[in-house]
Amino acid sequence: MIQNNIIDLRSDTVTKPSKEMREVIASAPVGDDQFGEDPTINLLQEKIAGMLGKEAALWMATGTMANQVALRTLTNPGDDVIVSRESHAVWHETGAAAANSGVQFTEIGSNGIFSVDDFLSSIKPAGHIILPPTTLVQIENTHNRSGGIVFPSDEAAKICAAAKKINISAYLDGARLWNAAVAENKTVKELAEPFDLVSVAFSKGLGAPGGSMLAGNKEIINKALRYRRMSGGAMRQVGLFAAACIYAVDNNFKRLEQDHINAGIIAGRLAESDRVVIDAKSVKTNIIVFSLTEDAPDAPFVVERAKEKGVLIFAFGSKTIRAVTHLDVTEEMCKKAADILLNIIGAEYS
Ligand SMILES: *Cc1c(COP(=O)(O)O)cnc(C)c1O
């Protein structure tokens, strides 16, 4: 639903349920999920477990809850968790990992990715009298703060295989795994295969009003069930959400391709400005992160001016901006937004 001609590129979470999605929500059969009696959530859990090639899947209210429950499930307090630099778990969860699971993070690699060698040289072994044991490696695919970067699947497989050999669990923060799969022309199952536990979100590019899921073997998912309840995340007639999520997977997954094309158009246009630093070719999914040169206006200034012109974007830092394409912005709107941004960035200002 596009309102007031505003082009909202702040996030792919701003999408509103379409008329059709609202209809499936309205007619969804539901029950109390704490009795296992909600047929629609059961259907979604089976569907997602199947798509991800895992034994079981479990509803989570948000992606942050999925990440937090995953950490509780796969670590013990005092453990070390290896993650990519600037991962969601470190930057965007208000310190929850330290508060809830008592773990510390070691951030490695660059640009959202790391190699198996980076991983192996960062591990702290178990049983050492001084070092905190590394018990989990976490990969974020696609990587949000690095501009929707797709984690190379060969390297992910090598990292998970190396981790398994030394009893380190592997978790995939796949909030935008759908985008990675479309960009790589792979199935989500292929991308999820090497990991013990995987999360996916329905509230990002797929356009559902909320919800995420964890998928793994039955033993891990049973543990996660307890920590979900502990987090206050055990819901009741959650089939209303599940109906929207089933609709989202069936109708809005393959079309992510268009979001990626639109992001490429914006990135390509922005790259024309010598006040913008961006590697347009690296934009393969729906997130565009770009920097402004010294002589360009600051990010908050650009964000404010863009808002006056009806384009909403997000300042990631004093000179860094993020824009995200999604199903509520058309190719035409993205072209228009790029022109407006180029005008603001290129103009004289004081
Ligand atoms: C958005 C996001 C999350 C968190 O999802 P919420 O539903 O907003 O809590 C986790 N990981 C990544 C990579 C994300 O982009």
The ligand as an SDF file (V2000), in Angstrom:
LIG
                    3D

 15 15  0  0  0  0  0  0  0  0999 V2000
   16.3700   -7.2890   11.2300 C   0  0  0  0  0  0  0  0  0  0  0  0
   17.4230   -8.2680   11.5850 C   0  0  0  0  0  0  0  0  0  0  0  0
   17.3500   -9.0010   12.7750 C   0  0  0  0  0  0  0  0  0  0  0  0
   16.3000   -8.7360   13.8220 C   0  0  0  0  0  0  0  0  0  0  0  0
   15.0040   -8.8260   13.4280 O   0  0  0  0  0  0  0  0  0  0  0  0
   13.8460   -8.0510   14.2260 P   0  0  0  0  0  0  0  0  0  0  0  0
   12.6260   -8.7800   13.7970 O   0  0  0  0  0  0  0  0  0  0  0  0
   13.9060   -6.6320   13.7790 O   0  0  0  0  0  0  0  0  0  0  0  0
   14.1120   -8.1880   15.6870 O   0  0  0  0  0  0  0  0  0  0  0  0
   18.3230   -9.9560   13.0150 C   0  0  0  0  0  0  0  0  0  0  0  0
   19.3190  -10.1460   12.1430 N   0  0  0  0  0  0  0  0  0  0  0  0
   19.4380   -9.4510   11.0000 C   0  0  0  0  0  0  0  0  0  0  0  0
   20.5650   -9.7480   10.0720 C   0  0  0  0  0  0  0  0  0  0  0  0
   18.5040   -8.4790   10.6860 C   0  0  0  0  0  0  0  0  0  0  0  0
   18.6390   -7.7640    9.5690 O   0  0  0  0  0  0  0  0  0  0  0  0
  1  2  1  0
  2  3  1  0
  2 14  2  0
  3  4  1  0
  3 10  2  0
  4  5  1  0
  5  6  1  0
  6  7  2  0
  6  8  1  0
  6  9  1  0
 10 11  1  0
 11 12  2  0
 12 13  1  0
 12 14  1  0
 14 15  1  0
M  END
$$$$
